[in-house]
Structure formats: structure tokens, C-alpha cells
Amino acid sequence: MKTKVKVLVVLAIILGAICIFAPNKVEAKDAPIMSGTVTQEALDNMPNTISVNLKESEFEKVPALIMEQVMAELEKQGVVIGETYSQNSIGSVNVDFEEEKTYTPISDVAWTMSNWNIHSINIKVMIYPTSNSNQVEVTKKIAIEYSNTKSHTEANKSYVANLVKGIDRATVDVYSSPNVPDTAIGIDTVIETLSKRINDASIKLFANGGSGDLEKEVIDYAVFKDDVYYQTITATANIYFVTEDVKVSENITVDGLIDGTNIEVKNKENTEMAVEVSKNGYSKIIGSYELKLTGATSLAKPIDVTFDVGTEYNGQMAYILHKKANGSYERFEKRIQNGKVTITVSELSPFIIAVKEKVQEEKPSTKPTNKEEKDETPPTGTVDMVGYVLATTILAGIGIVASKKILK
């Protein structure tokens, strides 16, 4: 029995020794196994200045070109690069450095062109292994020279500065459907509006992001002349969401109201306006309304107002009289189609709609419509005196001739 116990003790000691001293062959799945290490030297081998065959106004294409060279240089340094994601706009470029099949350390290769310094790009390579250890970050600043950089002149710089002085810090109203609440739609509208104010085809504007909310977006715009960058301006987009086909009463629909506003409609006769429309030959009143805006003091933009007057007036001309706040009249003459007529107004107040009275149909003529047709209308008692006088004269003449023959 003692012998068996000793054997078991020896076996336990041997097993414990094996567990303690034997190498652990179990691999940690999250342990990064790099085939190469990103070092500052990897980026320092990049040239300090890179010339690109692009105009300065094509600066958004530069990052992709630079990133290709950065990736190639990292590969030369022994870093195995997996899938690469890139974009041609100001932001970040994400790169996956895939070293083993068991994991994928996530890394970022970010670039920035801060304050519209399109002549310089900052490269930053960051490696975050899945074990959250051995984080690596290296940076490199590279100067960019474009094909037309030397075309920059002080004369054009002064010209651009004076030209954009009036639009810097400008505010532009932008209107969009509530179904598309995207402030990016405001950028194109602002550029179009500012370009019209500048009125110089050699000037181009480029947006550089912005900050704000769904009602207001503050955006920086780079100004280029003849594709050469000169300066940056700032403009604010006031974004309004407008509604479509809002039925404000049984027979009135509006387009273009700002979201959150509405129109109150009252049927109200207006003798003064009725007299005014009758002066133009429109004596039949088919609608008289008082329209009042609610939710705001005034319309932010002109709106379309559609009056449903009834299909019985299809094809007729409608005369719409609108009395403005200053007492003057706004007049519209529109043809009624599908029983409706639409006008565009920039303020609301009394409206009156009128058409012309229908002309009574004329009685059919009793005269023949063709020369060969006879008039079958019976006599009305009117004597044809000319015929009788003529006949009497002829008979008298015959009598006189006969009397002379007898005397002879």
C-alpha cells in the first residue's frame, strides 16, 4: 500500500512539473503578430514636398494620390497592408493592417488640410492592436505643389479680396422639403447665390464642411480665381423646410409654406374690391376670402395659392384681385383649368375672384343663309309701298297711251 502511495506521489510531482515547465502552445487570438512595425522612419522616408499634376482647384484629388505613396512606403518598411479605404474629400482614410487570419488590428491613416491650407497635408498613421497594447502613432507633414501654384499673383489676390468683401459673412436663405432634412443641400444653393452676386466666371467657390444645426449652417468657402486658391470666406445658410399641397380650407391649397406655419381662411365679402373687379368687366364674384398667416409674422418666401372654383368655369378667364398691406392692388388674370386657378403671392390679405357673366345666346336669324333659299316667313302686314307705286305708274302709262289711240 505504501508503495502505491509513493508511486502516485511521484506521478503527481512529474505531472505538476510538466504543467509548470512545459511551453504553453495555446495562442491568444487577440495578441497582435505584426509582420512589420510602423516607425517614424517609415514616414520620414517620404519626400517633404510632392508635386502633383493637378490644378489647385482640384485639391480634393490630392489625398488619394498621397495615400498611394504612403501605403507604398509603408510596404517598403515591411508593414503588410490589407484592405484600404479612401475618400477624396476632407476627412479620414481608414486602413486595415491585416497581419494574421486570426485578427485584424485596426489602424487609421488620417490626413488634414486645416484652415484651407491646400499646400500642406498632415499624415498620421495610428495602429490600435486588438489587445489595446503597443499603440503606435507616427506623423508626417508634406508640402503640396500644384501645376499652377506659380500662377498666383498679388494683383489677383487684391482683386479677389475686393470682389468677395461684400459676400463674406453673408446669409443665404435655403428652402427644402421636410422629407429631405439634409443641410448639405444648402451648400450648392449658397454657392449658386454667392456666385451670382460675384458675377465673375473666373471665380470658383468650394465648401469646406460647416457647423450648425438643421436650421442654420455656417460654412467656409474657398475662393479660387483661374483655378488658383486665394482666400476663404464664410457664409451662413438659413435652412427652411417648406410644405407642399397643404389644404388650408375646403377649396384653397397652398405650396411653399414654411414648416410650422399655417393659413387661416375666412369667407368674407368685400364691396370695395367687388366694384374694382367689375371695372374690368368681371362682374360675377365666385370667391371672396380673407387669408391670414399663423405661426409667423410674414411669409419667408413667395407661396402658390390654388383656388378651387368649380369645373363649371373651366376654360374661362378668372380675375383675381389681391389687396396688399399698403393698400395697393395686385391683379391676376388666369385661365381656369380643372376647376382651379393658381397665383403666386408674397403676402396675405383679402382676395376676390370673379369671372365674366356669360353672354346670352342670340336668336337665330330669319333671313336665308343661302341665296338659293327662299324666305318662307309669312307676311307681317308691312306694305311694300315702292312696289305699289311702281305698278300704279305703269298702269297709268298704259291708260294714257290707249286714250291717245282712241282720239286719233
C-alpha positions in Angstrom: 0.0 0.0 0.0 2.8 2.4 0.9 4.5 1.6 -2.5 1.3 2.6 -4.4 1.1 5.8 -2.5 4.7 6.6 -3.3 4.1 5.9 -7.0 1.1 8.2 -7.0 3.0 11.0 -5.3 5.9 10.7 -7.9 3.4 10.8 -10.7 1.7 13.9 -9.3 5.1 15.6 -8.9 6.0 14.7 -12.5 2.6 16.0 -13.8 3.0 19.2 -11.9 6.5 19.7 -13.3 5.2 19.2 -16.8 2.5 21.8 -16.3 4.9 24.3 -14.8 7.8 24.0 -17.1 6.3 22.8 -20.4 5.7 25.7 -23.0 2.2 26.9 -23.4 1.2 26.3 -27.1 -2.2 27.9 -26.9 -2.2 31.1 -29.0 -4.0 34.3 -27.7 -6.3 35.3 -30.5 -6.1 38.9 -29.6 -2.3 39.1 -29.5 -1.0 41.2 -32.4 1.6 39.4 -34.5 3.0 42.1 -36.8 5.0 41.2 -39.8 6.3 44.7 -39.7 6.3 47.7 -37.3 5.3 51.2 -38.3 8.0 53.6 -37.4 8.6 57.3 -37.8 11.3 56.4 -40.2 8.7 54.8 -42.5 7.1 58.2 -43.0 10.3 60.2 -42.8 11.4 58.4 -46.0 8.5 60.2 -47.7 9.6 63.4 -49.6 9.0 66.7 -47.8 7.4 68.1 -50.9 5.3 66.3 -53.5 4.4 67.8 -56.9 1.1 66.8 -58.4 -0.1 67.2 -62.0 -3.3 68.9 -60.8 -4.6 72.4 -60.6 -5.2 74.0 -57.2 -8.9 73.8 -57.7 -8.6 70.0 -58.0 -7.1 69.8 -54.5 -9.7 67.2 -53.4 -8.0 64.6 -55.6 -4.7 65.1 -53.8 -5.2 62.9 -50.7 -5.8 59.8 -52.8 -2.5 60.3 -54.6 -0.6 61.0 -51.4 -2.1 58.0 -49.7 -1.0 55.7 -52.5 2.6 56.8 -51.9 2.2 56.5 -48.1 1.0 52.9 -48.5 3.8 52.1 -50.9 6.4 53.4 -48.4 4.9 51.5 -45.5 5.1 48.3 -47.5 8.8 49.0 -48.2 9.3 49.2 -44.5 7.9 45.7 -44.0 4.3 46.6 -43.0 1.8 44.3 -44.6 -1.2 46.3 -45.7 -4.6 44.7 -46.1 -7.7 46.4 -47.4 -7.6 50.1 -47.8 -10.4 52.6 -47.7 -10.0 56.0 -49.1 -12.0 59.1 -49.9 -11.4 62.2 -52.0 -12.7 64.8 -49.6 -11.5 66.4 -46.3 -11.8 63.7 -43.6 -10.0 60.5 -42.7 -8.7 57.5 -44.6 -9.1 54.2 -42.8 -6.6 51.4 -43.4 -6.7 47.8 -42.1 -3.3 46.3 -41.4 -4.1 42.6 -41.6 -1.2 40.6 -40.2 -2.8 37.2 -39.3 -6.0 35.5 -40.2 -7.0 35.3 -36.5 -7.5 39.1 -36.0 -7.3 42.4 -37.8 -5.6 45.2 -36.0 -7.5 48.4 -36.9 -5.4 51.4 -37.9 -6.1 54.9 -39.2 -4.1 56.9 -41.8 -5.6 60.3 -41.3 -4.9 63.4 -43.3 -6.0 67.0 -42.7 -5.9 70.3 -44.6 -6.6 72.6 -41.8 -7.7 76.2 -42.4 -7.8 75.6 -46.1 -4.0 75.1 -46.3 -4.3 73.1 -49.5 -0.5 73.4 -50.0 0.2 71.1 -47.0 -1.1 67.8 -45.9 -0.6 66.2 -42.4 -0.3 62.4 -42.4 -0.9 60.5 -39.2 -0.6 56.7 -39.0 -2.1 55.1 -35.9 -2.2 51.4 -35.1 -4.5 50.1 -32.4 -3.9 46.4 -31.9 -6.9 44.4 -30.6 -5.1 43.8 -27.3 -5.1 47.6 -26.8 -1.4 47.5 -26.2 1.7 48.6 -28.2 -0.2 51.5 -29.7 1.8 53.2 -32.5 1.4 56.7 -33.8 3.7 58.4 -36.3 3.2 61.7 -38.3 4.5 63.4 -41.3 3.8 66.9 -42.8 4.1 67.1 -46.6 4.1 70.2 -48.8 2.0 70.0 -52.0 3.0 71.8 -55.2 0.3 72.0 -57.9 0.8 72.5 -61.6 -0.5 76.1 -61.4 0.8 77.2 -58.0 3.3 79.6 -59.6 0.4 81.4 -61.3 -0.5 83.0 -58.0 -0.2 86.8 -58.3 -0.6 89.7 -55.9 -2.8 91.6 -58.4 -5.3 88.7 -58.4 -5.1 88.4 -54.7 -6.1 92.0 -54.3 -8.8 91.7 -56.9 -10.4 88.7 -55.2 -10.2 90.4 -51.8 -12.2 93.4 -53.0 -14.6 91.2 -55.0 -15.6 89.0 -52.1 -15.7 91.7 -49.5 -19.4 92.2 -50.0 -20.3 88.5 -49.7 -18.1 87.4 -46.8 -20.3 86.7 -43.7 -23.3 86.7 -46.0 -26.5 85.0 -45.1 -28.5 83.0 -47.7 -32.0 81.5 -47.3 -32.2 77.9 -48.3 -35.6 76.1 -48.8 -36.1 72.3 -48.8 -38.8 69.8 -48.3 -39.2 68.4 -44.8 -38.8 65.0 -46.3 -35.2 65.8 -47.1 -33.7 67.2 -43.8 -30.2 67.4 -45.1 -28.2 70.5 -44.6 -25.8 69.5 -47.4 -28.5 70.7 -49.9 -27.8 74.2 -48.6 -24.2 74.2 -49.8 -25.0 74.2 -53.6 -27.7 76.8 -53.1 -25.3 79.1 -51.2 -22.5 78.6 -53.8 -25.0 79.4 -56.6 -26.3 82.5 -54.8 -22.9 83.9 -54.0 -21.6 83.2 -57.5 -24.4 85.2 -59.0 -23.5 88.1 -56.6 -19.9 87.9 -57.6 -20.8 87.7 -61.3 -17.3 86.6 -62.5 -16.9 83.3 -64.3 -13.2 83.0 -63.4 -14.2 82.7 -59.7 -15.0 79.3 -58.2 -16.2 78.5 -54.7 -15.6 75.3 -52.8 -17.3 74.4 -49.5 -15.2 73.1 -46.5 -17.8 71.4 -44.3 -19.5 73.5 -41.7 -21.1 73.6 -38.3 -24.6 74.2 -37.1 -27.9 72.5 -36.9 -30.9 71.8 -39.2 -32.0 75.5 -39.1 -28.6 77.2 -39.6 -25.4 76.0 -41.2 -22.1 78.1 -41.0 -19.8 77.1 -43.9 -16.4 78.1 -45.0 -15.9 78.6 -48.8 -12.5 78.6 -50.5 -12.2 81.2 -53.3 -10.3 80.3 -56.5 -9.6 82.6 -59.4 -8.5 80.9 -62.6 -8.2 77.7 -60.6 -5.7 79.3 -58.1 -6.6 79.5 -54.5 -6.5 82.9 -52.9 -8.6 83.1 -49.7 -11.5 81.8 -47.6 -14.9 83.4 -46.8 -17.7 82.3 -44.5 -21.4 82.2 -45.3 -24.4 81.2 -43.3 -27.3 79.1 -44.7 -30.7 79.7 -43.1 -32.4 76.4 -43.9 -36.2 76.4 -44.1 -38.3 73.3 -44.7 -41.4 74.1 -46.8 -44.5 72.1 -47.1 -46.3 71.1 -50.3 -50.0 70.8 -51.2 -51.4 72.0 -47.8 -55.1 72.2 -47.8 -55.9 75.3 -45.7 -59.7 75.2 -46.4 -62.2 73.3 -48.4 -61.3 75.0 -51.6 -57.9 76.6 -51.0 -54.5 74.8 -51.2 -51.0 76.3 -50.8 -47.5 75.3 -51.7 -44.3 76.7 -50.1 -45.4 77.4 -46.5 -42.6 77.2 -44.0 -42.9 74.1 -41.8 -44.6 75.2 -38.6 -46.8 77.9 -40.1 -50.3 77.8 -41.5 -53.1 79.9 -43.0 -56.4 80.8 -41.5 -59.2 81.3 -44.1 -62.4 83.2 -43.7 -65.1 83.7 -46.3 -65.6 87.5 -46.3 -67.4 89.8 -48.7 -65.6 92.9 -49.9 -67.8 95.5 -51.6 -64.9 97.8 -52.5 -63.0 95.0 -54.2 -66.1 93.8 -56.0 -66.6 97.2 -57.5 -62.9 97.3 -58.6 -63.1 93.9 -60.4 -66.4 95.0 -62.2 -64.5 97.9 -63.7 -62.6 95.3 -65.7 -65.7 93.6 -67.0 -65.7 90.8 -64.4 -69.0 91.2 -62.6 -69.7 87.7 -61.3 -68.0 87.1 -57.9 -67.2 83.4 -57.4 -65.0 83.7 -54.3 -64.1 86.3 -51.6 -61.7 85.5 -48.8 -59.5 86.8 -46.0 -56.3 84.8 -45.7 -54.1 85.3 -42.5 -50.8 83.7 -41.8 -50.4 81.9 -38.4 -47.1 80.8 -36.8 -45.1 83.7 -38.2 -45.5 87.4 -38.8 -44.8 87.3 -42.6 -44.1 84.8 -45.4 -40.4 83.8 -45.6 -40.8 83.3 -49.4 -43.5 83.6 -52.1 -46.1 80.9 -52.0 -48.5 79.4 -54.5 -52.2 79.7 -53.7 -54.6 77.5 -55.6 -58.4 78.3 -55.5 -60.8 75.5 -56.4 -63.7 77.5 -58.1 -65.5 74.6 -59.7 -65.3 72.8 -63.0 -68.3 74.7 -64.4 -66.0 77.6 -65.1 -63.4 75.5 -67.0 -61.8 77.4 -69.8 -63.0 80.8 -68.6 -60.6 83.6 -67.6 -60.6 84.4 -63.8 -59.8 87.8 -62.5 -58.1 87.6 -59.0 -57.7 90.8 -57.1 -55.4 90.9 -54.1 -55.4 93.9 -51.7 -51.9 94.3 -50.3 -51.0 95.6 -46.9 -50.0 99.0 -48.3 -53.5 99.4 -49.8 -52.4 98.8 -53.4 -54.0 96.1 -55.6 -52.3 93.1 -57.1 -54.1 91.8 -60.2 -54.1 88.4 -61.9 -55.9 87.1 -64.9 -55.6 83.3 -65.1 -57.5 80.7 -67.2 -59.4 78.2 -65.1 -58.3 74.6 -65.6 -59.7 71.5 -63.9 -61.8 73.9 -61.9 -58.8 75.5 -60.4 -56.7 78.7 -60.7 -53.3 79.3 -59.1 -51.4 82.5 -58.3 -48.1 83.3 -56.5 -48.1 85.9 -53.8 -45.5 87.2 -51.2 -48.1 88.4 -48.6 -51.6 87.5 -47.5 -54.7 89.7 -47.1 -58.1 89.9 -48.9 -58.6 88.1 -52.2 -61.6 88.2 -54.5 -62.2 86.0 -57.6 -64.5 86.9 -60.4 -65.5 85.8 -63.9 -67.4 87.5 -66.7 -71.1 86.9 -66.9 -72.0 84.6 -69.8 -73.3 86.4 -72.9 -76.9 85.4 -73.7 -77.3 83.4 -76.8 -78.6 85.4 -79.9 -82.0 84.4 -81.5 -81.5 82.6 -84.8 -81.8 84.9 -87.9 -85.0 84.6 -90.1 -83.1 85.6 -93.2 -82.0 83.0 -95.7 -78.5 81.8 -95.1 -78.1 80.8 -98.7 -79.0 82.9 -101.8 -80.9 80.0 -103.3 -83.1 79.5 -100.2 -86.4 81.4 -100.1 -87.8 83.2 -97.1 -90.9 81.2 -96.0 -91.8 83.6 -93.3 -95.4 84.8 -93.6 -96.2 88.5 -94.2 -96.3 90.6 -91.1 -98.7 93.3 -92.5 -96.0 95.7 -93.7 -96.8 97.2 -97.1 -94.2 97.4 -99.8 -95.0 101.0 -101.0 -92.4 101.1 -103.6 -93.9 98.1 -105.5 -97.4 99.5 -105.4 -96.3 102.9 -106.6 -94.3 101.3 -109.4 -97.3 99.2 -110.5 -99.7 102.1 -110.4 -97.3 104.2 -112.5 -97.1 101.5 -115.2 -100.9 101.1 -115.4 -101.4 104.8 -115.7 -98.9 105.0 -118.5 -100.7 102.2 -120.4 -104.1 104.1 -119.9 -102.7 107.3 -121.3 -101.3 105.6 -124.5 -104.7 103.9 -125.0 -106.6 107.1 -124.7 -104.4 108.8 -127.4 -105.1 106.0 -129.9 -108.9 106.4 -129.4 -108.8 110.1 -130.0 -106.9 109.6 -133.3 
